[in-house]
Structures are given as C-alpha cells and as structure tokens.
C-alpha cells in the first residue's frame, strides 16, 4: 500500500513539482553524468505531462530542459518537437510552426535524433498549421 501511495503522490502535481525541482537543483556543467540524468528526467516529466494533456506545465518543463542543456543535450531535438506539440495545443500556432520549420531545416530526424518524424511529415504538419491558422510562412518553405 505504501508503494501505491508513493506512486500516486509522484504522479500528482506535488510529486511532479518535486521531480522538476530535483532535476533542476544542481548547476549545469558541474557533473556531466548528473546533467545527462537530469536532462533525461526533465524529458520524461515533460513527456508525462504532455501525455496527461497538461500543456502549459509540459511546455514549461520541456523549455527548462532546452534552456538548461541547449542543443548539446541528448534529447534537445525531441524536446523541441514535443514543445511544438504543446504550443499547438495551447493555440500558440506561430511558435509551434517556427519550431517545426527549425527541425525541418536542420533535418533533425536524419542528422540528430531518429525518434523524430521525417522531414516530409514535419513539412506536412507545418503546411497544415499555415493553412488552418493563417500564419506567417517561413522564408525557406517552397510550396
């Protein structure tokens, strides 16, 4: 029963805040192994929040991982992609589009992270955002 209570607590807002605090309490760059664990932890927490449809909190956590570890982080491009999903759900369509176009430009799935959708799918998603929400097109998009 204690284990069940602990798991429920970890999945609650208080538990999520505890985990975020735990993964952000140390300074970046002091211990490389801890940085890898913390970035992975923030990615998992952000992904959990995304799965639970808590878009604002997920965007905050994913942005924390991106800001703290930059593109040197193992999950940087995955976090960017998931952040674009959060922005889309939060109706921040231009920001979502801009991130998708950035991932498309750097060919993130082939060059950095195979967990991301391919450039064709990224471009399709970007074009849907453009057409449905009347966004400002990225200059490198050739229609």
C-alpha positions in Angstrom: 0.0 0.0 0.0 2.9 2.4 0.7 4.3 1.8 -2.8 0.9 2.6 -4.3 0.6 5.8 -2.3 4.1 6.8 -3.3 3.4 6.3 -7.0 0.1 8.2 -6.8 2.0 11.1 -5.0 4.7 11.1 -7.7 2.0 11.4 -10.4 0.3 14.3 -8.6 1.1 18.0 -9.0 3.1 18.0 -5.8 5.1 14.9 -7.0 5.7 16.4 -10.4 6.9 19.7 -8.9 9.2 17.7 -6.6 10.7 15.8 -9.6 11.1 19.1 -11.5 12.9 20.6 -8.6 15.0 17.6 -8.1 16.1 17.6 -11.8 16.9 21.4 -11.8 18.5 21.8 -8.4 22.1 21.3 -9.5 24.1 23.6 -11.7 24.6 22.6 -15.3 28.2 21.6 -16.2 29.4 20.6 -12.7 28.9 16.8 -13.2 28.4 15.5 -16.8 26.7 12.3 -15.7 24.2 14.2 -13.5 23.5 16.5 -16.4 22.6 13.6 -18.6 20.3 12.1 -15.9 18.7 15.5 -15.2 18.0 16.2 -18.8 16.6 12.8 -19.3 14.5 13.2 -16.2 13.1 16.6 -17.4 12.3 15.0 -20.7 10.4 12.1 -19.1 8.5 14.5 -16.8 7.6 16.8 -19.8 6.5 13.8 -21.8 4.4 12.5 -18.9 2.7 16.0 -18.6 2.2 16.0 -22.4 0.5 12.6 -22.2 -1.7 13.9 -19.4 -2.7 16.9 -21.5 -1.2 19.4 -19.1 0.1 21.5 -22.0 1.3 24.6 -20.1 3.2 22.6 -17.5 4.7 20.3 -20.1 5.8 23.3 -22.2 7.4 24.8 -19.1 9.3 21.6 -18.3 10.4 21.0 -21.9 11.5 24.6 -22.2 13.5 24.2 -19.0 15.4 21.2 -20.5 16.0 23.1 -23.7 17.3 26.2 -21.9 19.4 24.4 -19.4 21.2 21.9 -21.8 20.8 23.5 -25.2 21.5 21.5 -28.3 24.2 19.6 -26.5 21.5 17.7 -24.6 20.8 14.2 -25.9 17.0 14.9 -26.0 17.2 18.5 -27.3 15.5 17.9 -30.7 12.9 15.6 -29.2 12.1 18.2 -26.6 11.8 20.9 -29.3 9.4 18.7 -31.2 7.3 18.0 -28.1 7.4 21.7 -27.2 5.9 22.4 -30.6 3.1 20.0 -29.8 2.4 21.8 -26.6 2.3 25.1 -28.3 0.0 23.7 -30.9 -2.4 22.5 -28.2 -2.1 25.9 -26.4 -3.1 27.7 -29.6 0.3 29.3 -29.9 0.4 28.2 -33.6 3.2 30.5 -34.9 5.6 29.3 -32.2 4.7 25.7 -33.0 5.2 26.3 -36.7 8.6 28.0 -36.1 9.9 25.1 -34.1 8.7 22.6 -36.8 10.4 24.6 -39.5 13.6 24.8 -37.5 13.6 21.0 -37.1 12.8 20.6 -40.8 15.7 23.0 -41.8 18.3 21.1 -39.8 16.9 17.7 -41.0 16.7 16.7 -37.3 15.5 13.2 -37.8 18.4 12.2 -40.0 21.1 14.3 -38.5 20.4 14.3 -34.8 17.5 12.2 -33.5 15.8 9.3 -35.3 12.9 9.4 -32.8 11.5 12.4 -34.7 9.2 12.2 -37.7 10.8 12.6 -41.1 11.1 15.9 -42.9 8.0 15.0 -45.1 5.8 14.7 -42.0 7.3 17.8 -40.5 6.6 19.8 -43.6 3.1 18.4 -43.8 2.4 19.5 -40.2 3.8 22.9 -40.9 1.7 23.3 -44.0 -1.4 22.3 -42.1 -0.7 24.9 -39.5 -0.1 27.5 -42.2 -3.4 26.8 -44.0 -5.6 26.4 -41.0 -4.4 29.3 -38.9 -3.2 31.9 -41.5 0.4 32.0 -40.1 3.4 33.9 -41.5 5.2 31.5 -43.8 8.8 30.7 -43.1 11.0 32.1 -45.9 12.7 28.8 -46.7 9.4 26.9 -47.4 8.9 26.2 -51.1 5.3 25.4 -51.9 
